[in-house]
Amino acid sequence: MSRTEFVVAAAIILFVAFCLGWFANWLVHRFTRVAANDVAELDRMSQELHEAEETRDQAITYLQQREAELTNQLGQTEAELRAAMDGLREARHEAEELRAHISRMQGASN
């Protein structure tokens, strides 16, 4: 094989390889092409996802505010309960003292 034949054979082989590569690229793009409907559907889905995330964030914020309000209300209720229990304890003690005093007075007058 002479030098000229070798160059021609190499050129033909390179050209065939180029054609095969171009054809393979065309096939890949042909089968993986995204339709306009699919792109529109993806846009719609991304918009819905964005809206859902905003709604979720608003719900989380509302729940955090509501939790803070309820925690505050619970603290106030517990404080009121402690005060009422203390008052009841004092009233029972006072009533017991009055009963004892009345018993002593009745015992002294008999």
C-alpha positions in Angstrom: 0.0 0.0 0.0 1.5 3.3 -1.1 1.3 6.5 0.8 -1.4 7.9 -1.4 -3.6 4.8 -1.0 -3.1 5.0 2.8 -4.1 8.7 2.9 -7.2 8.0 0.8 -8.2 4.9 2.9 -7.7 7.0 6.1 -9.8 9.8 4.7 -12.6 7.4 3.7 -12.6 5.8 7.2 -12.6 9.2 8.9 -15.5 10.3 6.7 -17.5 7.1 7.4 -16.9 7.6 11.1 -18.0 11.2 10.9 -21.2 10.1 9.1 -21.9 7.4 11.6 -21.4 9.9 14.5 -23.6 12.5 12.8 -26.4 9.9 12.2 -26.1 8.6 15.9 -26.4 12.2 17.1 -29.5 12.8 14.9 -31.1 9.6 16.2 -30.5 10.5 19.8 -31.9 14.0 19.4 -34.9 12.6 17.4 -35.9 10.2 20.2 -35.1 12.5 23.1 -36.8 15.6 21.7 -39.1 17.3 24.2 -42.5 18.3 22.8 -43.9 21.7 23.3 -46.8 20.2 25.3 -44.3 18.6 27.7 -42.5 21.9 28.2 -45.9 23.7 28.9 -46.8 20.9 31.3 -43.5 21.3 33.1 -44.0 25.0 33.4 -47.5 24.5 34.8 -46.3 22.0 37.3 -43.4 24.2 38.4 -45.9 27.1 38.9 -48.2 24.9 41.0 -45.3 23.7 43.0 -44.2 27.3 43.7 -47.8 28.1 44.8 -48.0 25.1 47.0 -44.6 26.0 48.7 -45.9 29.5 49.3 -49.1 28.1 50.9 -47.1 25.7 53.0 -44.9 28.6 54.2 -48.0 30.7 55.1 -49.5 27.7 57.0 -46.2 27.2 58.9 -46.2 30.9 59.9 -49.8 30.8 61.0 -49.2 27.6 63.0 -46.2 29.1 64.7 -48.1 32.3 65.6 -51.0 30.2 66.9 -48.7 28.0 68.9 -47.1 31.1 70.5 -50.6 32.5 71.4 -51.7 29.2 72.9 -48.5 28.8 74.9 -49.0 32.3 76.3 -52.6 31.6 77.1 -51.6 28.3 78.8 -49.1 30.1 80.9 -51.7 32.7 82.0 -54.2 29.9 82.8 -51.6 28.0 84.9 -50.8 31.2 86.8 -54.5 31.8 87.5 -54.9 28.2 88.6 -52.0 28.5 91.0 -53.5 31.7 92.4 -56.9 30.1 92.8 -55.4 27.0 94.5 -53.4 29.3 96.9 -56.6 31.2 97.7 -58.6 28.0 98.2 -55.8 26.7 100.5 -55.9 29.9 102.6 -59.7 29.8 102.7 -59.7 26.2 103.9 -57.1 27.0 106.5 -59.1 30.0 107.7 -62.3 27.9 107.8 -60.5 25.3 109.9 -59.3 28.0 112.3 -62.8 29.4 112.5 -64.3 25.9 113.2 -61.6 25.4 115.9 -62.4 28.8 117.4 -66.2 28.0 117.4 -65.5 24.6 119.0 -63.5 26.3 121.7 -66.1 28.9 122.3 -68.9 26.3 122.5 -66.8 24.2 124.8 -66.0 27.2 127.0 -69.7 28.1 127.2 -70.8 24.6 128.2 
